[in-house]
Amino acid sequence: MFSAIARIFRTPDLRRKIGFTLGIIAIYRFGAHIPAPFVSYPSIRECLDATAGAGGLMSIVNLFSGGALLQLSIFALGVMPYITASIIVQLLRVVIPHFEALQKEGQAGQAKLTQYTRYLTIALALLQSTTLVTVARTGQLFGVTDVAACNNLLLNNSWLTQSMIVITLTAGTGLIMWFAELVTERGIGNGMSLLIFTSIAASFPGALGSIWAAKGFEVFALVIIVGIVIIGLIVFVEQSQRRIPVQYAKRMVGRRTYGGTNTYIPIKVNMAGVIPVIFASSLLYLPTLIAQFNTPSDGTAPAAWVQWINTYLVTGDHPIYMAVYFLLIVGFTYFYVAITFNPVEVADNMKKYGGFIPGVRAGRPTAEYLDFVLTRITLPGALYLGLVALIPLIALSAVSANQNFPFGGTSILIMVGVGLETVKQIDAQLQQRHYEGLLR
């Protein structure tokens, strides 16, 4: 292991790529602490100290921005606009035939889809930055109005001031997107994934430090042990896959023989990744947002349905909230897998190139068999995602009431997935040069 790490730094090309990646990450983290113009940074620090932060979707956005959202820095929106734009473009491939045709055009089609994603990212950044400035101006950014500092986050509320902040936050999102593309092109790993990894990892020291300060060393050590176990289990599940054997018949082209090889189709237990968790969290935040706008400001009692939402769907420690959250994750997992893996298309491609699954006829029976396997292997993957997302709500509720506890939910799934993918890419680079990789 240590000799492999030494070979990384002895390889000039790989050393340069890793150094470039680390440099971009350092600039990204530096920008997360630069306040946007016309923002009262002392008021933000005072409000952060007086409150526990935001909940629901706002806390996920703050997690992906590395804490920059609640500081109203120039990188406050983080990578969320790009993630949302990528998901929307991916879903549009199922709805709009033009997007599906671009997907099948190869590199040229992918370049156009990437361009559409960029335009949509800037549009979403403009919309989200406007919403963020409006929420900050009304004192609702932290979800409280009884703290004076939370109502004076902006130096003034003129339209020019708000426009400057919106332009700055949108430009920051464009800069983050450029950083990610630079890392993907000149560095190591996927740029956007590494920036997400960096943002989440930046919250670990503060979260663990608060646990030590509040609960003592014994609870801190227990959390570390539980976290290591959870990481090991997640790595095991993320690496698990069902391999469907595929054989290709031999065919003669001139005097040459092609085909006759044996391969397999890898179907992962968790094919949906962390997307269902994000979908479920976003959908659960909508009732809270609707109830917030329908709460009377004169102090009178809200409507019955608003009280029901505030009682059962706002705090994550209620059983109804947990049950709805779990069921939404399971449902979105099946939905996302269904739109990203098309058994009919896979079966047609296999038939076109002379491939078949042993014991299964080519064509429609192959598609039905793939759908049969996919449906059953998605069930443990969906249950796994739901349980991991509920870990900070159930098992660790005595340690931290925060839904984004470091060793559970969205954060640990993303970090493990990105870490595994980056290590595999470094291993592939080493094998190209030394015939020995980082993983043996």
C-alpha positions in Angstrom: 0.0 0.0 0.0 2.7 2.5 1.0 4.9 1.5 -2.0 1.9 2.2 -4.3 1.4 5.6 -2.7 5.1 6.3 -3.2 4.8 5.4 -6.9 2.0 8.0 -7.2 4.4 10.8 -6.3 7.2 9.3 -8.4 5.1 9.4 -11.5 5.3 13.0 -12.9 2.0 13.0 -14.9 0.0 11.5 -12.0 1.7 13.8 -9.5 0.8 16.8 -11.6 -2.8 15.7 -11.9 -3.3 15.2 -8.2 -1.5 18.5 -7.4 -3.8 20.3 -9.8 -6.9 18.7 -8.3 -5.8 19.6 -4.7 -5.1 23.2 -5.9 -8.6 23.6 -7.3 -10.1 22.2 -4.1 -8.1 24.7 -2.0 -9.4 27.6 -4.1 -13.0 26.2 -3.8 -12.8 26.0 0.0 -11.2 29.5 0.1 -14.1 31.0 -1.9 -16.6 29.4 0.4 -15.5 31.7 3.2 -15.6 35.0 1.2 -18.8 36.8 2.0 -21.0 38.2 -0.8 -21.1 42.0 -1.2 -23.5 44.0 1.1 -23.8 41.0 3.5 -23.4 41.7 7.2 -21.0 38.9 8.2 -21.1 39.7 12.0 -24.8 39.3 11.9 -24.5 35.9 10.2 -22.0 34.7 12.7 -24.2 35.8 15.6 -27.2 34.1 14.1 -25.3 30.9 13.4 -24.2 30.9 17.1 -27.8 31.5 18.3 -29.6 28.9 16.1 -29.0 25.3 15.1 -29.3 26.1 11.4 -31.9 25.2 8.9 -33.7 22.0 8.3 -35.1 20.0 5.4 -33.9 20.9 1.9 -32.1 24.0 3.1 -29.8 21.9 5.3 -29.0 19.6 2.3 -28.1 22.6 0.2 -25.9 23.9 3.1 -24.3 20.4 3.3 -23.4 20.4 -0.4 -22.0 23.9 -0.2 -19.7 23.1 2.7 -21.5 25.5 5.0 -21.2 28.3 2.5 -25.0 28.7 2.1 -25.7 29.9 5.7 -22.7 32.2 5.5 -24.0 33.8 2.3 -20.6 33.5 0.7 -19.8 33.9 -3.1 -20.1 30.1 -3.4 -23.3 29.9 -1.3 -25.2 27.9 -3.8 -22.4 25.3 -4.1 -23.0 22.5 -6.6 -26.8 22.1 -6.1 -27.8 24.0 -9.3 -25.5 21.8 -11.4 -26.8 18.6 -9.6 -30.4 19.7 -10.2 -29.8 20.6 -13.8 -28.1 17.3 -14.5 -31.0 15.4 -13.0 -33.5 17.4 -15.0 -31.6 16.8 -18.3 -31.4 13.1 -17.5 -35.1 12.9 -16.8 -35.9 14.8 -20.0 -34.2 12.1 -22.0 -37.1 9.8 -21.2 -39.8 12.5 -22.0 -38.4 14.4 -25.0 -37.3 12.3 -28.1 -34.8 15.0 -29.1 -32.8 14.5 -25.9 -32.9 10.7 -26.3 -31.6 11.1 -29.9 -28.8 13.2 -28.6 -27.9 10.6 -26.1 -27.5 8.0 -28.9 -25.3 10.2 -31.1 -22.2 9.5 -29.1 -19.6 12.2 -28.2 -21.3 15.0 -30.3 -24.7 14.4 -28.7 -23.1 14.3 -25.2 -21.4 17.6 -25.9 -24.8 19.2 -26.7 -26.4 17.7 -23.6 -23.5 19.1 -21.5 -24.1 22.5 -23.0 -27.8 22.3 -22.2 -26.9 21.3 -18.6 -24.6 24.4 -18.4 -27.4 26.8 -19.5 -29.9 25.2 -17.2 -27.4 25.4 -14.3 -27.0 29.2 -14.8 -30.8 29.6 -15.0 -31.4 27.6 -11.8 -28.6 29.5 -10.1 -30.3 32.8 -11.0 -33.6 31.5 -9.6 -32.1 30.0 -6.4 -30.0 33.1 -5.7 -33.0 35.3 -6.0 -34.9 33.0 -3.6 -32.0 33.0 -1.2 -31.7 36.7 -1.1 -35.4 37.1 -0.6 -35.4 34.6 2.3 -32.3 36.4 3.8 -34.0 39.8 3.5 -37.2 38.6 5.3 -35.2 37.0 8.1 -36.3 33.4 7.3 -32.9 32.0 6.2 -32.3 30.3 9.6 -36.0 29.5 10.2 -36.3 31.9 13.1 -37.5 35.5 13.4 -37.1 36.1 17.2 -33.3 36.6 16.9 -32.5 40.2 16.0 -29.3 39.3 14.1 -31.2 37.0 11.7 -33.4 39.9 10.6 -30.4 42.1 9.6 -28.4 39.9 7.3 -28.2 42.5 4.5 -26.6 45.9 5.0 -29.6 47.5 3.1 -32.6 46.2 1.3 -32.4 48.3 -1.9 -33.0 46.6 -5.3 -29.4 47.5 -6.4 -28.0 45.7 -3.4 -30.1 42.6 -3.9 -29.3 42.6 -7.6 -25.5 42.7 -6.9 -25.8 39.7 -4.5 -27.9 37.7 -7.0 -25.3 38.4 -9.8 -22.4 37.5 -7.5 -24.0 34.2 -6.4 -24.8 33.2 -10.0 -21.3 34.0 -11.1 -20.0 31.9 -8.2 -22.0 28.9 -9.4 -20.6 29.4 -12.9 -17.1 29.5 -11.5 -17.7 26.3 -9.5 -18.9 24.6 -12.7 -15.8 25.7 -14.5 -13.6 24.4 -11.6 -15.3 21.0 -11.9 -14.8 20.7 -15.6 -11.1 21.7 -15.2 -10.6 18.9 -12.6 -12.4 16.4 -14.9 -10.2 17.4 -17.8 -6.8 18.0 -16.3 -7.0 16.4 -12.8 -8.0 13.0 -11.4 -11.5 11.8 -10.9 -14.9 13.5 -11.6 -14.6 17.2 -10.8 -18.1 17.8 -9.6 -18.2 14.7 -7.5 -14.9 15.7 -5.8 -16.2 19.2 -5.0 -19.3 17.6 -3.4 -16.9 15.3 -1.5 -14.9 18.3 -0.3 -18.0 20.2 0.8 -19.3 17.3 2.9 -15.9 16.5 4.3 -15.5 20.1 5.5 -18.4 19.6 7.9 -16.9 16.5 9.6 -14.5 18.2 12.0 -17.1 20.7 13.3 -19.8 18.0 13.7 -17.4 15.6 15.5 -16.0 18.4 17.6 -19.5 19.4 18.8 -20.2 15.8 19.8 -17.0 15.6 21.8 -17.8 18.9 23.5 -21.5 18.1 24.2 -21.3 14.3 25.1 -17.7 13.7 26.1 -15.0 11.4 24.9 -16.8 8.1 25.5 -19.7 9.0 23.2 -17.3 10.5 20.7 -15.3 7.2 20.5 -18.5 5.2 20.2 -19.6 7.4 17.3 -16.2 6.9 15.6 -16.6 3.1 15.9 -20.1 3.1 14.7 -19.1 5.3 11.8 -16.3 2.9 10.7 -18.7 0.0 10.8 -21.3 2.0 8.7 -18.6 2.9 6.2 -17.5 -0.8 5.9 -21.1 -1.9 5.3 -21.7 0.8 2.8 -18.5 -0.1 0.9 -19.7 -3.7 0.9 -23.1 -2.9 -0.6 -21.8 -0.4 -3.1 -19.4 -2.9 -4.5 -22.0 -5.7 -4.6 -23.4 -6.6 -8.0 -25.3 -9.3 -9.8 -23.3 -10.4 -12.9 -25.5 -11.7 -15.7 -23.4 -13.9 -18.0 -23.5 -13.0 -21.7 -22.0 -15.0 -24.6 -21.3 -13.7 -28.1 -21.6 -16.0 -31.1 -18.7 -16.3 -33.5 -19.1 -14.7 -36.9 -16.9 -14.6 -40.0 -16.0 -11.3 -41.6 -13.8 -12.0 -44.6 -11.1 -14.3 -43.3 -11.3 -13.1 -39.8 -13.4 -14.5 -36.9 -15.1 -12.1 -34.5 -17.0 -12.7 -31.3 -17.0 -16.0 -29.4 -16.2 -14.1 -26.1 -17.8 -14.4 -22.7 -18.6 -11.4 -20.6 -21.3 -10.2 -18.2 -23.7 -7.4 -17.4 -23.0 -6.0 -14.0 -26.2 -4.9 -12.2 -25.3 -3.1 -8.9 -27.4 -3.6 -5.8 -27.6 0.2 -5.5 -27.9 1.4 -9.1 -29.7 4.7 -8.1 -26.9 6.1 -6.0 -27.9 8.9 -3.7 -30.5 10.5 -6.1 -33.6 8.9 -4.4 -32.5 10.4 -1.0 -32.2 13.8 -2.5 -35.6 13.5 -4.3 -37.3 12.3 -1.1 -35.8 15.1 1.0 -36.8 17.7 -1.6 -40.4 16.4 -1.8 -40.8 16.3 2.0 -39.6 19.9 2.2 -42.5 21.2 0.0 -45.3 20.7 2.6 -43.1 22.6 5.1 -42.6 25.4 2.6 -46.3 25.6 1.8 -47.2 25.6 5.5 -44.6 28.3 6.2 -46.2 30.7 3.7 -49.7 30.0 5.0 -48.8 30.7 8.7 -50.5 34.0 9.9 -48.0 36.7 10.8 -50.4 38.4 13.3 -49.9 35.6 15.9 -53.3 33.9 15.3 -53.6 30.1 15.2 -52.8 28.6 11.8 -55.3 26.4 9.9 -55.7 22.7 11.0 -53.8 21.3 8.0 -50.9 23.7 8.7 -50.8 22.5 12.3 -50.8 18.9 11.1 -47.8 19.5 8.8 -45.9 21.4 11.5 -46.5 18.5 13.9 -45.8 15.5 11.7 -43.7 16.5 8.7 -41.3 19.2 10.0 -39.2 17.5 12.6 -37.4 14.3 11.6 -37.8 12.6 15.0 -41.6 11.8 14.4 -42.5 8.2 13.3 -44.8 9.5 10.6 -42.0 11.6 9.1 -39.7 8.6 9.2 -42.2 6.3 7.6 -43.0 8.8 4.8 -39.3 9.5 4.2 -38.5 5.7 4.0 -41.4 5.0 1.6 -40.5 7.9 -0.7 -36.9 6.7 -0.9 -38.1 3.2 -1.9 -40.5 4.5 -4.5 -38.0 6.9 -6.0 -35.3 4.2 -6.1 -37.6 2.0 -8.3 -38.5 5.1 -10.4 -34.9 6.2 -11.0 -33.7 2.7 -11.8 -36.5 2.3 -14.3 -35.6 5.4 -16.3 -31.8 4.9 -16.2 -31.7 1.1 -17.2 -33.8 0.1 -20.1 -34.0 -3.7 -20.4 -35.5 -3.6 -23.9 -32.7 -1.4 -25.2 -30.1 -3.6 -23.6 -31.7 -6.7 -25.1 -31.9 -5.2 -28.6 -28.2 -4.2 -28.5 -27.2 -7.7 -27.4 -29.2 -9.2 -30.3 -27.7 -6.8 -32.8 -24.2 -7.9 -32.0 -25.0 -11.6 -31.6 -25.0 -11.7 -27.8 -27.3 -13.8 -25.7 -27.8 -14.9 -22.1 -27.3 -18.7 -21.7 -30.6 -20.4 -21.4 -32.6 -17.3 -22.4 -33.8 -16.6 -26.0 -32.7 -13.4 -27.6 -35.1 -10.5 -28.0 -38.2 -10.1 -25.8 -37.5 -13.0 -23.4 -34.1 -11.5 -22.7 -35.7 -8.1 -21.9 -38.2 -9.8 -19.6 -35.4 -11.7 -17.8 -33.4 -8.5 -17.3 -36.5 -6.8 -16.0 -37.1 -9.8 -13.6 -33.6 -9.6 -12.2 -33.6 -5.8 -12.0 -36.9 -5.6 -10.1 -35.7 -8.1 -7.5 -32.2 -6.7 -7.0 -33.6 -3.2 -6.7 -35.6 -4.1 -3.6 -32.6 -4.7 -1.3 -31.0 -1.6 -2.8 -34.0 0.5 -2.0 -34.3 -0.9 1.6 -30.6 -0.3 2.1 -30.9 3.4 0.9 -33.9 3.9 3.2 -32.2 2.4 6.3 -28.9 4.4 5.7 -31.0 7.6 5.4 -32.8 6.9 8.6 -29.6 6.1 10.6 -29.1 9.7 11.9 -32.9 9.9 12.7 -33.1 6.7 14.8 -29.8 5.2 16.0 -28.0 8.5 16.5 -30.8 10.7 17.8 -29.3 10.6 21.3 -26.1 12.0 19.9 -27.2 14.6 17.4 -30.7 15.7 16.2 -29.2 16.9 13.0 -30.4 15.0 10.0 -27.1 15.5 8.2 -25.1 13.7 10.9 -21.7 12.8 9.3 -22.0 9.0 9.5 -25.4 8.7 8.1 -27.8 9.7 5.3 -26.8 11.6 2.2 -23.3 12.6 3.3 -21.7 9.2 3.9 -23.3 7.7 0.8 -21.8 10.4 -1.4 -18.4 10.3 0.3 -18.0 6.6 0.1 -19.2 6.5 -3.6 -16.9 9.3 -4.7 -13.9 7.9 -2.7 -14.3 4.5 -4.3 -14.5 5.9 -7.8 -11.5 8.2 -7.3 -9.4 5.4 -5.9 -10.3 3.2 -8.9 -9.2 5.9 -11.3 -5.9 6.4 -9.5 -5.4 2.6 -9.6 -6.1 2.5 -13.3 -3.5 5.3 -13.9 -0.9 3.3 -11.9 -1.6 0.1 -13.8 -1.0 1.9 -17.1 2.5 2.8 -16.0 3.7 0.3 -13.4 1.5 -2.8 -14.0 0.7 -2.7 -10.3 -2.1 -0.6 -9.0 -3.1 0.9 -5.7 -5.6 -1.9 -5.1 -4.2 -5.5 -5.2 
